[in-house]
Amino acid sequence: MNSLNAIGNTPIVRLEKIVPEDSAEVWIKLEGGNPTGSYKDRMALAVLSRALEREDLVPGDTVVEYTGGSTGTALAFVSAVLGLKFIAVFSDAFSKSKQQAMEAFGAKVLVEKSDNGTITPDLIQRMKNRAYELAKKPNTYYADQFGSPDVRDGYKPLGSEIADALSGKLDIFCAAVGTGAALMGTFDGLVESKIQSELIAFEPLQSPFLTTGKGGPHQVEGIGVGFEPPFLDRTKLKEIRAVDQNQAFKMCQRLAREEGIFCGASTGLNVTEAIKIAKELGPEKRIVTLGCDNGIKYLGSHIYI
Ligand SMILES: Cc1ncc(COP(=O)(O)O)c(C=O)c1O
């Protein structure tokens, strides 16, 4: 038993106050309860433990990834427990506290400069190139959050936990996508648990790559990467919706004050649109979305001023 056993089995709660009457039920899986405060712990555990099992990686080796911080913090945490070193390619467009969290777990953090703190396709490309270069060094393993099949698999338990908690009854599962792994991996877990729910993906309206083919600058950390999310299987989706980031930020504040749920902007975005869908569907239906992470790391950012 070590701290990796604290990953998963997070609570799922029903939103009580902010969902209007005559709407469907909206449930949220509170992934901020994972050790580093984000669902990324699940994928970091799957990626690194499976790489060790395959002997693609041995204790003492260095793991490399480019990251907006949540993945990096999860990889730093799991690397620390498994005796691995971790280097993150990060940017000043993301929360400073995420950098500090990675460093707390012993990671080395390399910071790419952003244009005025905005996340742009160019910034992501520069981070990616830097990580690729580092990964060419000996005894170095590229975690590959945008490619490794272990990433999507790492979220399957999230789906089976939801299925168990709701005794199999749910109509729509929806969430915003970065890599698309959490959405699709959770859906895989639901399917394995014999749940037939519809699947809806969200993206920021300010970077509507999936719905229009053109990304743009936005401030919702972790999603809206400006290219096709590698794990997103559009054939499984009922639809994709673009959601205004400003509504997402306001929703974060409402969630904290009215429901006691302290979260980041991607969660605010998920809940904003989940409630909209709930109004469209009406009573007797059940919608589930993800509380991607804990709000503590966003204190002092544009969300909680
Ligand atoms: C806070 C946050 N929300 C949502 C996402 C999107 O998750 P995924 O990459 O699995 O689609 C991420 C991914 O980095 C994230 O950090």
The ligand as a MOL file (V3000), in Angstrom:
LIG
                    3D

  0  0  0     0  0            999 V3000
M  V30 BEGIN CTAB
M  V30 COUNTS 16 16 0 0 0
M  V30 BEGIN ATOM
M  V30 1 C -7.8590 20.9270 -15.9360 0
M  V30 2 C -8.0460 20.0440 -17.1330 0
M  V30 3 N -9.2850 19.8530 -17.6150 0
M  V30 4 C -9.5200 19.0840 -18.7000 0
M  V30 5 C -8.4840 18.4660 -19.3860 0
M  V30 6 C -8.7790 17.6270 -20.6020 0
M  V30 7 O -8.5410 16.2430 -20.3990 0
M  V30 8 P -8.1670 15.2820 -21.6010 0
M  V30 9 O -6.7780 15.6580 -22.0640 0
M  V30 10 O -8.1890 13.8990 -21.0630 0
M  V30 11 O -9.1630 15.4930 -22.7080 0
M  V30 12 C -7.1830 18.6380 -18.9180 0
M  V30 13 C -6.0570 18.0350 -19.6200 0
M  V30 14 O -4.9320 18.5010 -19.5340 0
M  V30 15 C -6.9550 19.4370 -17.7660 0
M  V30 16 O -5.7160 19.6490 -17.2860 0
M  V30 END ATOM
M  V30 BEGIN BOND
M  V30 1 1 1 2
M  V30 2 1 2 3
M  V30 3 2 2 15
M  V30 4 2 3 4
M  V30 5 1 4 5
M  V30 6 1 5 6
M  V30 7 2 5 12
M  V30 8 1 6 7
M  V30 9 1 7 8
M  V30 10 2 8 9
M  V30 11 1 8 10
M  V30 12 1 8 11
M  V30 13 1 12 13
M  V30 14 1 12 15
M  V30 15 2 13 14
M  V30 16 1 15 16
M  V30 END BOND
M  V30 END CTAB
M  END
